[in-house]
Amino acid sequence: MPFNTIENVVVIDDTTLGTIDDNNYPFSVGRHMGSKQPDDNEFVLIKLPKALSMSQ
């Protein structure tokens, strides 16, 4: 996600995080300049090398 800031981080499980970027729909058109289509939303899963401590 090099174009915008990450807007949300979600814990999927103890070794996986999800990062979400909605790209300011419908006003961001930086990737589809000629088509006038809004930028795609992005959801990226990050696998962690070590499990998170999920105890409360």
N, C-alpha and C positions, 0 to 999 in steps of 0.2 A: 504494500500500500504506500507507494512513494509519493502520491499526489496530494493526499489530505491527511488530516489528523485522525487517529483512531477515536471513535466516539463511544464505544462500549467494549468492555472485556467481560466475558462470561466464563465461569468455571464449568467445564463440561464433565470432567472427572478429575481424579487426583494427579493425572499426568497430562491433561489436555486443557488448553485455554482456547477460547474462541474470541477473535477480535472482529469488530463490526464497524463498517464505514458506509454511511448512506449517501455520501457525495453530494449533499445539499440538493437532492432531487426537488423540483425539476429544473433548477436554475444553473447547474454546473454542466457545461458542454465541452470541456477541454479535450476530451478524448475522441469525440465524434463531431468535430468542427463542421465538416461538410454536410452531414446528414441532419444536423440540428436535433439529434437524439440526445437525451440526458445521459450523463455518465452512469455506468453500471454501479450498483451497490456491490460491496465486497464483504465476504465472510471468510476469514482465514483461520484454520486450525493450527495451533502451535503445540507440538509434542514436546514435553519437558523431559530432560534427561534424568531428573530426580523427582519423585512424587512430592506433591505439596503436603504440608501438614494440615489435614482437614479437621482435626479435633477442635472442640469448642471449649 
